[in-house]
Amino acid sequence: MKFDFLVLGGTGLQGKIVTKDLLKNSYSVLMCGRDKSRIQNLLKKYKKTDFEYVDLRNIKHAAQVIKKSGADVVVNCAEEDWDLNALKACLIAGAHLLDLGSEIPMTKKQFALDKTLKKKGLIHITGCGSVPGIGNVMLNHASKKFGSIETIEVGYAWNSNIKKFVVPFSIPTILTEFTAPATNIENGKIINIIPLSTLKDHHDKFVGEEKLFSVRHPETYTFYHYFKNKGLKTIRFYGEFPPHSFEKIMAMIDLGLGGKRSIKIKGRKIVPLEFLTELLKHLKYPKGYKEKEDLWVTIYGKKNGKDKVIKMNCVVPTLKGWEDAGCNIDTGMPASIMAQMVKKGLIKERGAFAPEAIIPPEPFFKELRKRKMVVYENGKIIN
């Protein structure tokens, strides 16, 4: 069977969201990953999908699977940072690629393949989820209303109706955001910040009381890459967690469960982070549990010599039929929407991009609204 799309990391949370959204839009999808048991329900429910084992450490085999699938658009949702390996496999197979975002050093390596992608007539878009993703497209929309841009602040905030811990998104990513130095740009200079040194209480108008702190994210690199010629000097990224979730994550860190060095338990070597990741995959959402997330970007600049500020928000609910995903739909669904844009030929440029440079805001926002994600500009709904 020839497939419309291939999803790498298809057995994980985001891979399943992307796949389900594509299937609901009448496309066929080959789900690739390492644990078929996690998607048996999807394989039984939908006829237009199948599974193939892929380990992205084996680039040659991944390329062979992509080529054999017939899919010309690939979405990489694999946990941890395998985006460069996925891109190399797609270059061999001759397929377009979208991913959910990488650390800054890997993003630079992806952008460095721009000329190679152009020569092969392929497009790669990195950071196609929530933030990065929706936030980048909101910046694209707002940037057109400025003569110059001086500062961009961007982040996410979420909360839930039941104050019980569930995994907000990839636990390795979360622990990295809590502990790895945040890379901001201040007055044109890169600075590294200890995330929790900036911790403060904050009230988000859409989700409530939060713990806010600086977080390392690729937007500080891609925003500067595309908007430095518009006068951009300062970029800050913030993560916001509700107190009940923040406390549990801090406990995991304090207990050493985020450790990446193996320890011996009864003669066996176990990596604490790998154990924690697998353990939390079995954690179920409480009955009636719902989340709400606010993805936001604030742009400060000038227009016709006057100061101007635009605050963009995208507010995301838990959707009926997607309760087991919570607000994580705002990562998988945007990737599906952008992949469909590439498939339909709505994006004709070729090369390596981030969403703020390539995704048309209006049709993208329209698709978000179909999925109950509401976009605001200075408090006014625009989709």
Residue pairs with C-beta under 8 A, 6 or more apart in sequence:
1 28
1 50
2 28
2 69
2 70
2 71
3 28
3 29
3 30
3 50
3 69
3 70
3 71
4 22
4 27
4 28
4 29
4 71
4 73
4 343
5 22
5 27
5 28
5 29
5 30
5 71
5 73
5 74
5 75
5 339
5 343
6 29
6 30
6 32
6 65
6 66
6 69
6 71
6 73
6 74
6 75
6 95
7 15
7 18
7 19
7 22
7 29
7 30
7 31
7 32
7 74
7 75
7 76
7 77
8 15
8 32
8 33
8 54
8 56
8 62
8 74
8 75
8 76
8 77
8 78
8 82
8 86
9 15
9 32
9 33
9 76
9 77
9 78
9 79
9 82
10 16
10 18
10 19
10 29
10 30
10 31
10 32
10 33
10 39
10 51
10 77
11 31
11 33
11 34
11 35
11 36
11 38
11 39
11 51
12 33
12 38
12 77
12 78
12 79
13 169
13 170
13 325
13 328
13 332
14 77
14 100
14 129
14 170
14 328
14 331
14 332
14 335
15 31
15 33
15 77
15 78
15 332
16 38
16 39
16 42
16 325
16 332
17 322
17 325
17 328
17 329
17 331
17 332
17 333
17 336
18 75
18 77
18 332
18 333
18 335
18 336
18 339
19 29
19 31
19 39
19 42
19 49
20 42
20 322
20 332
21 332
21 333
21 336
21 337
21 371
22 29
22 336
22 339
22 340
23 29
23 42
23 46
23 48
23 49
25 336
25 340
26 48
27 48
27 340
27 343
28 48
28 49
29 48
29 49
30 49
30 50
30 51
30 52
30 65
30 69
30 71
31 39
31 42
31 43
31 49
31 50
31 51
31 52
32 51
32 52
32 53
32 54
32 62
32 65
33 39
33 51
33 53
33 54
33 78
34 53
34 54
34 55
36 43
36 51
36 53
38 281
39 51
42 49
43 49
43 50
43 51
52 65
52 69
54 61
54 62
54 65
55 61
55 62
56 62
56 76
56 78
56 82
56 85
56 86
56 89
57 82
57 85
59 85
59 88
59 89
59 92
60 89
60 92
62 85
62 86
62 89
63 88
63 89
63 90
63 92
63 93
64 93
66 74
66 89
66 90
66 93
66 95
67 92
67 93
67 94
67 95
71 95
72 94
72 95
72 96
72 343
73 95
73 96
73 97
73 98
73 339
73 342
73 343
74 86
74 90
74 95
74 96
74 97
74 98
75 97
75 98
75 99
75 128
75 335
75 336
75 339
76 82
76 83
76 86
76 97
76 98
76 99
76 100
77 99
77 100
77 332
77 335
78 86
79 170
79 172
79 173
79 277
80 172
81 102
81 103
81 106
83 99
83 101
83 102
83 106
83 110
83 126
84 102
84 106
84 109
84 110
86 97
86 99
87 97
87 99
87 110
87 113
87 124
90 96
90 97
90 122
90 124
91 113
91 116
91 117
91 120
91 122
94 120
94 122
95 122
96 122
96 123
96 124
96 342
97 122
97 123
97 124
97 125
98 124
98 125
98 126
98 128
98 335
98 338
98 339
98 342
99 124
99 125
99 126
99 127
99 128
99 335
100 127
100 128
100 129
100 132
100 133
100 331
100 335
101 107
101 126
101 127
101 128
101 129
101 132
101 133
101 217
101 218
102 110
102 126
102 127
102 218
103 216
103 218
104 183
104 216
104 218
104 220
104 221
107 126
107 127
107 218
107 221
107 222
107 354
108 221
110 124
110 126
110 352
111 225
111 352
112 352
113 124
113 352
114 351
114 352
115 351
117 123
117 124
117 350
117 351
117 352
118 350
118 351
121 350
122 350
123 342
123 347
123 349
123 350
123 351
123 352
123 353
123 358
124 351
124 352
124 353
125 338
125 342
125 353
125 354
125 355
125 358
125 359
126 132
126 218
126 222
126 352
126 353
126 354
127 133
127 136
127 218
127 219
127 222
127 354
127 355
128 334
128 335
128 338
128 339
128 355
129 330
129 331
129 332
129 334
129 335
130 156
130 293
130 295
130 314
130 316
130 330
130 331
130 334
131 154
131 155
131 156
131 217
131 219
131 237
131 295
132 217
132 218
132 219
132 222
132 354
132 355
133 331
133 334
133 335
133 338
133 355
134 295
134 314
134 330
134 334
134 368
134 373
135 154
135 156
135 219
135 295
135 296
135 297
135 312
135 314
136 219
136 222
136 223
136 354
136 355
136 356
136 359
137 355
137 356
137 359
137 361
137 364
137 365
138 295
138 297
138 312
138 314
138 361
138 375
139 152
139 154
139 223
139 227
139 297
139 299
139 312
139 356
140 355
140 356
140 357
140 359
140 361
141 312
141 361
141 365
141 377
141 382
142 297
142 299
142 310
142 312
142 377
143 149
143 227
143 230
143 299
143 356
145 303
145 308
145 310
146 230
146 299
146 301
146 302
146 303
146 308
146 310
147 301
147 302
147 303
147 304
147 305
148 230
148 231
148 301
148 302
149 227
149 230
149 231
149 232
149 299
149 300
149 301
150 231
150 232
150 233
150 234
150 300
150 301
150 302
151 232
151 233
151 234
151 235
151 236
151 299
151 300
151 301
152 223
152 227
152 232
152 234
152 235
152 236
152 297
152 298
152 299
152 300
153 235
153 236
153 237
153 238
153 297
153 298
153 300
154 217
154 219
154 223
154 235
154 236
154 237
154 238
154 296
154 297
154 298
155 212
155 215
155 237
155 238
155 239
155 240
155 295
155 296
156 238
156 239
156 240
156 293
156 294
156 295
156 296
157 202
157 204
157 206
157 207
157 210
157 212
157 240
157 293
157 294
157 296
158 168
158 207
158 240
158 241
158 242
158 291
158 292
158 293
158 294
158 327
159 204
159 207
159 208
159 209
159 210
159 242
159 291
159 292
160 166
160 242
160 245
160 289
160 290
160 291
160 292
160 326
161 288
161 289
161 290
161 291
162 286
162 288
162 289
162 290
163 242
163 244
164 244
164 286
164 289
165 244
165 245
165 248
166 283
166 285
166 286
166 289
166 326
167 174
167 280
167 283
168 174
168 241
168 245
168 326
168 327
168 328
169 328
169 331
171 273
171 276
171 277
171 280
172 273
172 277
174 249
175 249
175 252
175 253
175 258
175 273
176 216
177 195
177 215
177 216
177 217
177 239
178 195
178 196
178 249
178 250
178 253
179 195
179 253
179 258
180 195
180 216
181 192
181 193
181 194
181 195
181 216
182 192
182 193
182 194
182 195
182 198
182 214
182 215
182 216
182 217
182 237
183 190
183 191
183 192
183 193
183 216
183 220
183 221
184 190
184 191
184 193
184 214
184 220
184 234
184 235
184 236
184 237
185 191
185 220
185 224
185 233
185 234
185 235
186 233
186 234
187 233
187 234
188 233
193 214
195 213
195 214
195 215
195 216
195 239
196 213
197 214
198 212
198 213
198 214
199 211
199 212
199 213
200 211
200 212
200 213
201 209
201 210
201 211
201 212
202 209
202 210
202 211
202 212
202 240
203 209
203 210
204 210
204 240
204 294
205 294
206 292
206 294
206 313
206 315
207 242
207 292
207 293
207 294
208 242
209 242
209 243
210 240
210 241
210 242
210 243
211 240
211 241
211 242
211 243
211 246
212 238
212 239
212 240
213 238
213 239
214 236
214 237
214 238
214 239
215 237
215 238
215 239
216 237
217 237
218 354
219 235
219 237
220 235
220 236
220 237
222 354
222 356
223 232
223 235
223 356
224 232
224 235
225 354
226 354
226 356
226 357
227 356
230 301
231 301
241 249
252 258
252 276
256 272
257 272
257 273
257 275
257 276
258 272
258 273
258 276
259 271
259 272
259 273
260 271
260 272
260 273
261 271
262 269
262 270
262 271
263 269
263 270
263 271
263 272
264 270
285 323
285 324
285 326
289 318
289 323
289 326
290 317
290 318
290 323
290 326
291 317
291 318
291 326
291 327
292 315
292 316
292 317
292 318
292 327
293 315
293 316
293 327
293 330
294 313
294 314
294 315
294 316
295 313
295 314
295 315
295 316
295 330
296 311
296 312
296 313
296 314
297 311
297 312
298 309
298 310
298 311
298 312
299 309
299 310
299 311
299 312
300 307
300 308
300 309
301 307
301 308
302 308
310 377
310 378
311 376
311 377
311 378
311 379
312 375
312 376
312 377
313 375
313 376
314 330
314 368
314 373
314 374
314 375
314 376
315 373
315 374
315 376
316 327
316 329
316 330
316 372
316 373
317 327
317 372
318 325
318 326
318 327
318 329
319 325
319 329
319 371
319 372
322 329
325 332
329 371
329 373
330 373
333 368
333 371
333 373
334 364
334 368
337 364
337 367
337 368
338 355
338 359
338 364
341 347
341 359
341 360
341 363
341 364
346 360
346 363
347 358
347 359
347 360
349 358
365 375
365 382
365 383
366 383
368 374
368 375
368 383
369 375
369 383
374 381
374 383
375 381
375 382
375 383
376 382
